[in-house]
Amino acid sequence: MWPEGMTNGEIGFYQGRSGFDPSRPSLLLLHGAGGRGEGFLPQLSGLEGINLAAVDLPGHRGTPGPGCAVVDDYAAWLAGLLATGPLKPVLLGHSMGGAIAQALALANPKLVKGLILMSTGPSLPVNPALLQGLKADFTSTVKMIVKWAYGPEADPALRAMGVEEMSQADPQVMHDDFVACDCCDLGPRLGGLNLPCLVMTGEQDKMTPPAMAQKLAEAIPGAELKLIPGAGHMPYLEKHREVNQAISEFMSRF
């Protein structure tokens, strides 16, 4: 039964400071392309009173590969995991993780209670030069991604940490993650979602701009839109206090 696979080393799994009980109202965090679950440290350590955890997607950090090159395949993997146990969480997905959360909720709405979609959109087009760069010069391309990911107010230490962590990702897995993003177009299906939903993004996000978040919120019936002033594509790190407050307010409904 779930979460046995989480705790025996088969899947990268990171619990909140108070531990994790899958039978309670829960928040499950999904990272973005080339990311890892432990990147949500400001939430795992800072969201008091919320039963939460984060996972590594296949091929990332603590979860064996291979990774996926299609968002629906990641969503199917997660659906299989949730279907084995009592957990019916709110999903918080960042960037590619947000696309995965959307895809899972569309295909298996009974497995989730709500969605927090952060720095994402109904589609996630990727510049072809980025895909080529991940193949030709991985290190330089990682630095370019991180440069674009953070807003102008971000602590330089966050940028340095971002380069360090993303550089540890499997280059092929990261390339395929961005392919998955580029091929994703959930927009035509989003009107069928019938779940509480919070769309959140940084006002300075260059990778998934606020206009994309607004388009996403308008496509999902009843969705709310929250813009984080001063934040770029990584608001859960750049402005974690504001983000955690918004998460807490949303989670108080469950």
N, C-alpha and C positions, 0 to 999 in steps of 0.2 A: 504493500500500500504506500501511496505517497505520504510523506516525503522520504521514504527509505532510500531511494536512489540519490536524493539530495545529500544525505548525511553520511553515505558510505564511500564517498569519493568518486562516484560515477558522473556527477554533475557539479559544476562550480556553483556554489550556493552560499549566500551571505545573509546572515540574519541581522535583524535590528538589535539594539542594545539589550532589549528585554527578552530576547529569544523569539521564537516563532511558533505559533500554534495554528496549524492549517484549518482547524475547526472553527476558529474565530473569524469575524470580519477582517479581511486581509487586503494588503496592497502588495502587488508583485511588480518589481521594477525590471524593465527591459532596456538594455543598452543599445547604442547605435552602432554604425559600421566601424569595425575594427576596435570596438570597445570591450569592456569587461564589467561584470556586475559590481565589483568592489569600487568602481568609479563613482558610485552613488554614496560614498562615505558621508557627505554632509546630511543626507537623508537617513541613512541607516543609524547614524549616531545622534541625529538631532531631532527626529520626529518623535517626541515623547507621546506615549499613550496610543500609538498606532502599531498594529501588528503587521510588520512589513519584512520583506526579504527581496533580494535581487538574485538573478541567475546569470550564468554565462551561457550564451547561445552556443550551439554546436561549432566546434573548431576554435573557440575563443577561451583563452586562459585555462580554466579548470574543467571544461567540458570537451571530451574527445571529438575530433572531427569525423568526417569532413564537414566543412561549412556548406552553405547553400548559396546558389546564385539566383534564387527566386524567392520573393517574400512569402508567397503562399506555402513554400516548403518549410520555411522557419515556423510559420503559423501552424502547420500541420504537426510539426515536432512538439510544439508547446501544447497544442490541443491534446495530443496523446499523453503528455505528462499530466495535465490537469484532469483528464478523464479517469485516471487511475486512483484518484483519492478524493478526500472531502473538500478540497480547496475550490472555492468559487470566488476568485479575487476581483478587486478593481485592478485593472492593468494600467500601469504608467509606462508608456513607451517614449523613448527619446529618439528623434530622427528616424533611422531605419526601424528602431524598436517601436516607434509610433505607427509605422506602416504595418508592422507585424501585428500589433494590437488591433488595428482596424480590420485586417484580414481575418484574424481569428474570430473577432466578434461577429463579422459577417457570416462566416462559415459555421460557427458554433456558438450562437448567442447564449445558450443555456450554461456555458462554462464560465461566464464572467458576469459581474454585477455592474460594472461601470468602466469608463475609460478616462484617463488623463493623457492627452496627446500633446507632447512637448516638442517644439522645434521640428515640426513635421508638416506634411501636407497630403492632399489626395493623390498627388504624384510627386516624385522626387527626382527630377531630371539632373543628370550629372554631365559636366563638361567632358567631352571626349579626351581632352588633353590630360585630365586627371586620371582617367583609366589607363591611358598610354603611359603616363608618368609612373604609376604604381608598378608597371611592368619594367620600364626602362631605368628608372632611378628612384627606388623606393624611399630612400632616406630623404632626399630633397623634396619629394612629393609629400611625405608626411609633414615636413616642416611647413610646406605651403598650405596644407589642409588646416593645420593648427593655427597658422597666421590668420586665416579667414574665419576660423571658428569662434574666436573670442572678440568681444566688443572692446572699444577703446579704453574703457575703465578697468579692464581685467588686470589683476595682479600679474606681473611678469613671471612670478613663480608658478602660477597656474599654467601659463603657456609652456614653460620648461617641463613641467610635470606631464603635460599633454603630449609633448614630443617624445619624452621618455617612454610613456606607457604605450602610445600608439606604435612606436618603433619596435616594441616587443611582440606585436601581432604577427601572425603568419601572413607574409605578403600575398600569397594566393588567396587566402581567406578574405583578406581586406579587399583585394581586387574584386572578388566575387560578391562581396557585400555591396560594393558600389554598383556593380552590374545589376544586382537585385533591386537596388533603389532606382536605377535608371529605367528598368523595365516595368516598374510598378505604376499602375494607374487604377486607383480604387474609386475615383470620382463618380463614375456612373452608378455605382452600387451603394453609395453612402446614404442615400435617402431611405434605405431599408433598415438602417440602424435604429433601434429603439431602446437605448440605454442612456443613463445619465452620463454626460460627457463634458469634460473641461478641456478646452484647447488653450495651450499656454505657449508663448514664445517671447523672445527678447526683442525689444524695440530696435536694437541695432544688429539684428541677425542678418548676415549677408548670404548665408547658405540656404535658409528657408525663411525668406523675408516675411514681415507681418502681413503683407497682402496675401501670401499663401496660407497663413494661419486663418485669416478672415475668410478666405474661400472655403477652407476646411470646415470652419464653424458654421458657415451658411449652408453647407451641404448636408450636415448632420442635424436632424430634427431636434430642436431644443438645446443644442450645444451652447455652452457659454465660452466667451473669449476673454482671456486674461493676458495683457501685455506687461512685460517686466521692464521697467525703465532702465536704461543703461546697460542691459545685458545683450550679448551676442547669441551665438548658436548654443552656448553651454550655460543656460541660466541656472541650472541646478548646482553648478559650481560657482559661477560668477556672482550670483545674487541669491545665495542659498537661503538666507533668512526670509526674503520675500517669497521665494518659491515654496519653502516649507510652510509658511503661513497659508498660502493659497491651497496647498495640498491638505493641510489640516482642516480648513473650512469645508473643502469638498468631501473629505472622508467622514466628517461629522454626520453625514446623512445616512451612513450605512451601519 
